[in-house]
Amino acid sequence: MSNIKEIWIYHHSHLDVGYTHPQPVLWEMQRKYISQAIVLCEKTEHESEENKFRWTCEATSPVMKWLETSSEEEIAKFARFVQNGQICLAALSMHTSPLSNVEQIARLLYPAKKLRERFGSKVNTAINHDINGQPWTFAQLLLDAGVELYTTGVNIHFGGIPLPRPQIFRWKTPDGRELFTFNGEHYSIFTQFTELWDKDLEKMKKGIDAYIDRIEGDNYPHDFIYLSSTNIPLLDNTPPDEELMEMVHRWNASGLGPKIRLATPEMLLERIKEMQIEDIPVYEGDWTDYWNFGAASSALETKVTRRTKQSLKAAELLASFLGTRDNHEKRLYQEAWDQLELYDEHTWGANVSVTDPDSLYTKSLWMHKAHTAYQANSVSGYLLADQLEKLAENPLQSQEPEGLLLVNPTHVNQKVDVRVSEEYTYKGRHAQTNRYKFQQNNQDSNWCDSVLGTVELQPFSWKKVPYASLNKESQETVKVTDATIESPFHKLEFDRKTGRIIGLFDKRMEWQMLDQESEWTMFQYVQEKVDPLKQEENRKALFPRDVEKCNNSISCWNHDWAPQRMGASETMECKVEEHDSGATLVLKWQAPGVDWLEQKITLFAAKPEIEMVANMKKQDIRTPESVYFTFPMNLKEWKAKFDSAGTFVELDKEQLPTACKDWVTVDNVVSMFDENRGITLACPDAPLVQIGDFNFGKEQKVVPRSERPLLLAWPMNNYWDTNFCATQPGVVSFRYVLSSFGAYDSKEALRVGVDSFYPVQIHPVIKCDSKEEGTFLKVDNSAIAVQHVKPAEDGRGIIVRLQNLSENKLETAQLSLPGREIHSARITDLLENNLQENYLEDNKVEISIRARGIVSVRMEYK
C-alpha cells in the first residue's frame, strides 16, 4: 500500500530565452501566456482550494515585460490572483548559468523587490529549471534577498544531479546558514510520465503508479509528491494547458489513485515549514554545474562578456562618486546589465543548432544570442569612457592631451607599465568623440611597445600624471639565453628546435614546477576528438541519450568513450622578444584544428606572474572537438580550490556529493597545491578548467589524486548536441596568468585573479600640468574583499558589497571615503532595503562579517 496521499502539480512554461522560437517571438509569446493564465484563474476563482487553477511565473523577466504593455484592468486581475495564491511569482529573472558573478546574481533578483512593492507578494521562492547547478554563493545571496525556498528541475541530458531526487534538503551556505531546497524531477515530468497529451486515464495511472513504485523503492519519506507540468508538444516555452484541470478533475473523480491538485512553490514552502526540521537533511557545498561546458562553444562571445564585466565594475565605481545619474544614464546601465544577463542565460541557441547548423532558423537564434554579448560590451564601453571623461574633466575638443588618467577599480594594489597608442598623443585636434572609441578592455597589451613610465595605484584610487613626469621604474632585468628566459622569480627552459617547454623553475622556492616526465608540457595546445578508429565521430559517442533513462535519473554518459588527443605537429617559429617589462617567448605552430597558432609566454622583471596568450585561427570543424592548454604540475598529495561566484571552493570536499567534478567554472582563478607549494591560474577570458586530468564524460564522484596532476585550461569545445554552436571558426585569442606560491592563501589567489581580470584603466587627460591623485574608498582589512561598488538604485548614496574571505573567522573592517564626509551608513539586504544603521566614528564605518559572508552597505556622503 502506497504512503502517497496527494500529488501536487506546479504548472509553468519553462522559460528558454530562445531554443524553440526566435528570442523576440519568445518574449511576445511569454506576454500572452500570462494573460492566458489570468483567464484560466478566473474560471476557477470561486472553486474550492483543491480545484483552483494555479500558474507559476517561474521567472520575473516575462512578468516585467508583460506589465509594460498590459492594461490597468488586466494588471488588477493579475494582482488579485497573486494575492489569492493562484499565481505565484518566483524571484529570479531567468534561468541563468554559473557564468554569473556576485553582482549579476544580485541583479537577477532586483525585479523581485519591485514586484513585492507593487503586489504585496512575498516572492520568497526561486526556481532554476534545466540548469545543472549554481555557485555555492548563490544560496546565501538568495537568503539575503528574502528567498526561503529554492526549487530545481535538473535536466541530466549531458548533465547530472547532485543528490538523489526528489528530495527536500537544507542547503548549508558558505556562511553557515541554511536554505530550504527542493531537488525536483526534470521540469515537465508529470506531463511526460502520464502522457497527458493522450487524455487517457489508464496511461495516467500507469505512469503515476510506476513513478510512485520507483521513489518509494528508494525510501522516499513524504506522503505527497511535487511534480512539474508544462504543455505539449514542445515542453519548453509552453502556454498554460487549458485541458489540465479537466484531466485533474477526471482523475480525482475516477478514484484511480492519490488526489491531484495544482500547487505552487509558495505552497510547497509552507508545507516544508510544517515538517520537523531535524527530519530534513543538510548538505553543504558548491552545486557545480555540468551544462556550462557549452559556454566554450561560443568562446569569443564568452570572452567579450567577461571583458564587459571589467567595464561595468570600473564604470559603476566611478559613477558612485562623480555625481548623480540621470534617468537616461540609469537606463543605459540597466541595459548593459540586462544584456549581460541574457548572454549568461542558459539557453544559447536553437534546438537544431547542431543537427541543422546552417539553417536560417539556427543562424537567426544565434545572432539574437550573440547580439546580447556585443550590445552589453558596447554600452558598458561607452559608460566607462563617459565616466573617465568626467574624472579627467576633458573638454569636447582640444589640442593633444598633456597627460594620462589612471584608475584602479579594485581592492588590490596595482602597478602598471604604461603603454598607450598614438591616438592618445598625436599632434593636432583631439575630440571627445574619438576618446569614446577607446575600448581598452577589448585590447591586449603589446609588450614590445615602449613604456612611458611605471605607475603604482592603491586600491580604489586614481592618478592624473603629465606625460613629462612619467618615469620608468628601475628594476632587475630579465636574462635571456638561447634556451632560457630568467626573471628574478622564475627560470623558463625551452627547446628552440621543438618549441617544447622543458622546465619552469621557481627560484624563490627552488621548485621545478612542471612534471618533466609528462607527455604534455606547459601551455601546450591539445586538440581532443573522438578517435575515428574506435568510435563513430558524433556526439552519441560521448552521451548516447535515452530520454526514458534521463527521466528516471539514470545516467547516459559514456564513461569509456575513446578520445584522440594531438598537440601541435610542427614548430614554425621560436624566438624571444625582449622589452621594457621583461621578455616574451613567441611560438608559432602548425596544429590540428587551426589554420595557424601563435603562443606568447611572458616573464616580467618586476612581478612574479607569468602571462600566457594564445592566438589562433580556428577551422570550421563540426564533429565533436575540444581545445585545451595543459599544465602538468609537479605536486604530491595535492588539493585544488576554485572561486565560484566569489566563494573559494575546495574540489570534492566542498562540492555537493555528485555535482560536476569533471570540470568547473571559475569566476577568476583556480589553484592547485600541496602542503609546501602550488600554483594559481587566472582565467580572465575563458572560465572553464579541468582539474587532475582530461576528465570529460567520466562523471567522477571524486577526482583521483594522482601524483603529478594535469591542470587543463579549456577555452573551446563543441561537444553539446543541441542548442550550443556546432562550430566556431575564425580568429580568437585567450589570455591566462600563472602564479606560484608557498602556502595557499585565498587572499593571494584572489589578488592574482583580480589583478589579471580587472586592469588599471588608462585614459588621456587634456589639461594636465601637474600630478593629481585621489582615493574613492578604503577598507582596512585585507581579509575583506570589495566585490562591487555602485550607485544606490534610489539615488541615496552608494552600495558597497563586501565579502569575508576567511573560512572560519568573523572579520571586522573600517570603511572610509577619503575626502568625503559620511553622514550615514546602513547594512542593507541584497536588494538595498535598509536593515540596520551603523555607528560612525571619526568619519569611518565599522563592519563585521561572518566567515565567508557577503554584506551590502549603503553609505551616504557629502
HELIX and SHEET records of a PDB file:
HELIX    1   1 GLN A   23  LYS A   43  1                                  21    
HELIX    2   2 GLU A   49  ASN A   51  5                                   3    
HELIX    3   3 THR A   60  THR A   69  1                                  10    
HELIX    4   4 GLU A   72  GLN A   83  1                                  12    
HELIX    5   5 VAL A  102  PHE A  119  1                                  18    
HELIX    6   6 TRP A  136  ASP A  144  1                                   9    
HELIX    7   7 ILE A  189  PHE A  193  1                                   5    
HELIX    8   8 LEU A  196  ASP A  198  5                                   3    
HELIX    9   9 LEU A  201  GLY A  217  1                                  17    
HELIX   10  10 LEU A  244  SER A  254  1                                  11    
HELIX   11  11 PRO A  265  LYS A  273  1                                   9    
HELIX   12  12 ILE A  277  ASP A  279  5                                   3    
HELIX   13  13 TRP A  291  SER A  298  5                                   8    
HELIX   14  14 ALA A  299  ALA A  319  1                                  21    
HELIX   15  15 ASN A  327  ASP A  344  1                                  18    
HELIX   16  16 LEU A  360  ALA A  392  1                                  33    
HELIX   17  17 GLU A  422  TYR A  424  5                                   3    
HELIX   18  18 GLN A  432  ARG A  435  1                                   4    
HELIX   19  19 GLN A  440  ASN A  442  5                                   3    
HELIX   20  20 TYR A  467  SER A  469  5                                   3    
HELIX   21  21 ARG A  539  ALA A  541  5                                   3    
HELIX   22  22 VAL A  547  ASN A  551  1                                   5    
HELIX   23  23 SER A  746  PHE A  757  1                                  12    
SHEET    1   A 3 PHE A 224  SER A 229  0                                        
SHEET    2   A 3 GLU A   6  HIS A  11  1                                        
SHEET    3   A 3 LYS A 259  ALA A 263  1                                        
SHEET    1   B 2 TRP A  55  CYS A  57  0                                        
SHEET    2   B 2 ILE A  87  LEU A  89  1                                        
SHEET    1   C 5 THR A 125  ASP A 130  0                                        
SHEET    2   C 5 LEU A 149  VAL A 154  1                                        
SHEET    3   C 5 GLU A 178  GLY A 184  1                                        
SHEET    4   C 5 GLN A 167  LYS A 172 -1                                        
SHEET    5   C 5 VAL A 282  GLU A 284  1                                        
SHEET    1   D 2 GLN A 397  SER A 398  0                                        
SHEET    2   D 2 HIS A 430  ALA A 431 -1                                        
SHEET    1   E 4 GLN A 761  VAL A 765  0                                        
SHEET    2   E 4 GLY A 403  VAL A 407 -1                                        
SHEET    3   E 4 SER A 461  PRO A 466 -1                                        
SHEET    4   E 4 GLU A 772  THR A 775 -1                                        
SHEET    1   F 2 GLN A 414  VAL A 418  0                                        
SHEET    2   F 2 GLY A 453  LEU A 457 -1                                        
SHEET    1   G 5 LYS A 479  VAL A 480  0                                        
SHEET    2   G 5 THR A 484  GLU A 486 -1                                        
SHEET    3   G 5 HIS A 490  PHE A 494 -1                                        
SHEET    4   G 5 ILE A 501  ASP A 506 -1                                        
SHEET    5   G 5 TRP A 511  GLN A 512 -1                                        
SHEET    1   H 6 PRO A 563  MET A 566  0                                        
SHEET    2   H 6 GLN A 524  VAL A 530 -1                                        
SHEET    3   H 6 GLU A 625  PRO A 632 -1                                        
SHEET    4   H 6 LEU A 710  ASN A 717 -1                                        
SHEET    5   H 6 LEU A 688  GLY A 692 -1                                        
SHEET    6   H 6 VAL A 664  THR A 665 -1                                        
SHEET    1   I 9 GLU A 570  HIS A 579  0                                        
SHEET    2   I 9 GLY A 582  GLN A 590 -1                                        
SHEET    3   I 9 VAL A 594  PHE A 604 -1                                        
SHEET    4   I 9 ILE A 610  LYS A 618 -1                                        
SHEET    5   I 9 GLY A 730  PHE A 741 -1                                        
SHEET    6   I 9 GLY A 678  ALA A 682 -1                                        
SHEET    7   I 9 VAL A 669  PHE A 673 -1                                        
SHEET    8   I 9 LYS A 639  SER A 644 -1                                        
SHEET    9   I 9 THR A 647  GLU A 650 -1                                        
SHEET    1   J 4 LYS A 778  VAL A 779  0                                        
SHEET    2   J 4 GLU A 811  SER A 816 -1                                        
SHEET    3   J 4 LYS A 844  ILE A 849 -1                                        
SHEET    4   J 4 LEU A 840  GLU A 841 -1                                        
SHEET    1   K 5 ILE A 784  PRO A 791  0                                        
SHEET    2   K 5 ILE A 798  ASN A 804 -1                                        
SHEET    3   K 5 ILE A 854  TYR A 861 -1                                        
SHEET    4   K 5 ILE A 822  THR A 828 -1                                        
SHEET    5   K 5 ASN A 834  GLU A 837 -1                                        
END                                                                             
